[in-house]
Amino acid sequence: MKKTTSRFEFTPWNATTFFFPLCIQAASQGLTYPLVGIVVAHGIGGAAEFSAYAQGLMVMFFLGTLGYGLITTGMVYAKDRIGYVRFVQVNTIILLLMISLQILFVLPGIAPMVFGRLLGLEAEQLAVARWSMLGALPAQIGFMLRNVPQVVLYNEHKTGMANAATILRIVITALAAPVLYWSGLVGWQWGCVCLCVPVLIEAAMMYKLARPYVRLLPKRSQTERRVTTGQVLLFNVPLSMGGMFLMFAIFMLNAIINRAESGAEMLAVHLVAIGLVNPLSYGALRNQAVAIGFPQRDVHDHRTLWFALMSGFCLALPLLLIQLPPIAQWYFGEVQNLPQAHIPWAQNAVWVAMLFPVLQAVRGHAEGLAAFRKRPNAVLAGQAVFFGVLVAVLVMLFAFHVSGYLMGVVSLCAASAGSFLTIRTGLALARLEESNDLPGAERVNASRSAERRV
């Protein structure tokens, strides 16, 4: 008889069918925001209104980093009824904290400090940013509620179902945006409606898809002790702190490039080039879920690492197309409206950035290994190094007067490589520390195993 394999067993096909929907989902997440921008930008304030609206959402997304590590946390702990309940409790605690902060930031005494002194907005723009952030609160709630069924579907390797819900959100947004525009329902208020309603529908659909699998969760894991809400919360804290480091890194990146020679032009080229690369790199990071979903059998098992490398290369390959002159002319010149003299700069930036999806893939894999081994501090250390290396390389390139359009992609690649090396080093040291803590014969066996690896 032909041997059949479970969908939970690693094979290249199983890993691909698990990873591909996650990759598509990650790459497509940003498609809705330009669509919503059509509605906002045609309001009374025009481009200025859209700019203020975007600043309000930026503050909301920064608060959203409090839940940055929740998907990873759920994939580690929500594998039985008790772990699921504890994860729901932690998700709810963080959601309530986000809601409180989002409401706090629009209060009369605090809003001028956040949107005025910090972001430099005044008068009408300050008001638009302030109330846009509050108006988008249902979307924040929808994103957080989505975490629970998303984790269940991921753990059941039903990533295609989760992706279907996200595609539905994109389709609804794509249909709603032109309808609102043609109906004259424009401006930041209707932009919030266009953003929030599809997100809530997506969350509701995911709950419906995940419900049968929640019922099938085992009552209790046979191999692990009963987990507490405090343990799950403490596991998530370093992961979410790492998300804040990444947000600060993007702020620093834009700020330093903007201060380079011809800063505004260089930043525009960087943003256009990285706009092509970012969706692919976000998809590559989903190798974190692959490392958790198909855990290593032992320290010699590198199948998911090789999968991460291959998926990173495959994601980078489409960027070669932009080097073809007709495509570069069409995309950079006609679509993005870059001056003719700047198109070669954008192509050069993309050449260098082709390495970024590969590095992001192995970095995501390392983060997944650390999460599975319940070493969230290794992930936090890696993300702190990402921030540190990014800033250090940017400052060095700035001092050597490197072209601004190259500063961004070079520093991002260096930061991702530094983060990967830091996490893998941390895991190796943790494994060495664990072997040193073993008594007697167990330590000898571990030592012999280490010698064989060398």
QUIFENMO-V765128 format. One record per backbone hydrogen bond with DSSP energy under -0.5 kcal/mol. CO is the residue of the C=O (numbers start at 1). NH is the residue of the N-H. Records with the same first field share a line. If there is no record, write none. Layout:
CO = NH, NH
This chain:
6 = 9
11 = 15
12 = 16
13 = 17
14 = 18
15 = 19
16 = 20
17 = 21
18 = 22
19 = 23
20 = 24
21 = 25
22 = 26
23 = 27
24 = 28
25 = 29
26 = 29
28 = 31
29 = 32
30 = 34
31 = 35
32 = 36
33 = 37
34 = 38
35 = 38, 39
36 = 39, 40
37 = 41
38 = 42
39 = 187
40 = 43
43 = 46
45 = 48
46 = 50
47 = 51
48 = 52
49 = 53
50 = 54
51 = 55
52 = 56
53 = 57
54 = 58
55 = 59
56 = 60
57 = 61
58 = 62
59 = 63
60 = 64
61 = 65
62 = 65
63 = 66
64 = 67
65 = 68
67 = 70
69 = 73
70 = 74
71 = 75
72 = 76
73 = 77
74 = 78
77 = 79, 80
79 = 218
80 = 84
81 = 85
82 = 86
83 = 87
84 = 88
85 = 89
86 = 90
87 = 91
88 = 92
89 = 93
90 = 94
91 = 95
92 = 96
93 = 97
94 = 98
95 = 99
96 = 100
97 = 101
98 = 102
99 = 103
100 = 104
101 = 105
103 = 106
104 = 107
107 = 110, 111
108 = 112
110 = 113, 114
111 = 115, 116
112 = 116, 117
113 = 118
114 = 119
115 = 121
116 = 120
122 = 125, 126
123 = 127
124 = 128
125 = 129
126 = 130
127 = 131
128 = 132
129 = 133
130 = 134
131 = 135
132 = 136
134 = 137
136 = 139, 140
137 = 141
138 = 142
139 = 143
140 = 144
141 = 145
142 = 146
143 = 147
144 = 147, 148
145 = 148, 149
146 = 150
147 = 151
148 = 152
149 = 153
150 = 154
151 = 155
152 = 156
153 = 158
154 = 157
158 = 161, 162
159 = 163
160 = 164
161 = 165
162 = 166
163 = 167
164 = 168
165 = 169
166 = 170
167 = 171
168 = 172
169 = 173
170 = 174
171 = 175
172 = 176
173 = 177
174 = 178
175 = 179
176 = 180
177 = 181
178 = 182
179 = 183
180 = 185
181 = 184
184 = 186
187 = 191
188 = 192
189 = 193
190 = 194
191 = 195
192 = 196
193 = 197
195 = 199
196 = 200
197 = 201
198 = 202
199 = 203
200 = 204
201 = 205
202 = 206
203 = 207
204 = 208
205 = 209
206 = 210
207 = 211
210 = 213, 214
211 = 215
212 = 216
214 = 217
218 = 81
219 = 82
228 = 232
229 = 233
230 = 234
231 = 235
232 = 236
233 = 237
234 = 238
235 = 239
236 = 240
237 = 241
238 = 242
239 = 243
240 = 244
241 = 245
242 = 246
243 = 247
244 = 248
245 = 249
246 = 250
247 = 251
248 = 252
249 = 253
250 = 254
251 = 255
252 = 256
253 = 257
254 = 258
255 = 259
256 = 259
257 = 260
260 = 263
262 = 266
263 = 267
264 = 268
265 = 269
266 = 270
267 = 271
268 = 272
269 = 273
270 = 274
271 = 275
272 = 276
273 = 276, 277
274 = 278
275 = 279
276 = 280
277 = 281
278 = 282
279 = 283
280 = 284
281 = 285
282 = 286
283 = 286
284 = 287
285 = 288
286 = 289, 290
287 = 291
288 = 292
289 = 293
290 = 294
292 = 295
298 = 301
300 = 302
302 = 306
303 = 307
304 = 308
305 = 309
306 = 310
307 = 311
308 = 312
309 = 313
310 = 314
311 = 315
312 = 316
313 = 317
314 = 318
316 = 319
317 = 320
318 = 321
319 = 322
320 = 323
321 = 324
324 = 328
325 = 329
326 = 330
327 = 331
328 = 332, 333
329 = 333, 334
330 = 334, 335
331 = 336
332 = 338
339 = 342, 343
340 = 343, 344
342 = 346
343 = 347
344 = 348
345 = 349
346 = 350
347 = 351
348 = 352
349 = 353
350 = 354
351 = 354
352 = 355
353 = 356, 357
354 = 358
355 = 359
356 = 360
357 = 361
358 = 362
359 = 363
360 = 364
361 = 365
362 = 366
363 = 367
364 = 368
365 = 369
366 = 370
367 = 371
368 = 372
369 = 373
370 = 375
371 = 374
375 = 378, 379
376 = 380
377 = 381
378 = 382
379 = 383
380 = 384
381 = 385
382 = 386
383 = 387
384 = 388
385 = 389
386 = 390
387 = 391
388 = 392
389 = 393
390 = 394
391 = 395
392 = 396
393 = 397
394 = 398
395 = 399
396 = 400
397 = 402
398 = 401
403 = 406, 407
404 = 408
405 = 409
406 = 410
407 = 411
408 = 412
409 = 413
410 = 414
411 = 415
412 = 416
413 = 417
414 = 418
415 = 419
416 = 420
417 = 421
418 = 422
419 = 423
420 = 424
421 = 425
422 = 426
423 = 427
424 = 428
425 = 429
426 = 430
427 = 431
428 = 432
429 = 433
430 = 434
431 = 435
432 = 436
433 = 437
435 = 438
439 = 442, 443
440 = 443, 444
441 = 445
442 = 446
443 = 447
444 = 448
445 = 449
446 = 450
447 = 451
448 = 452
449 = 453
450 = 454
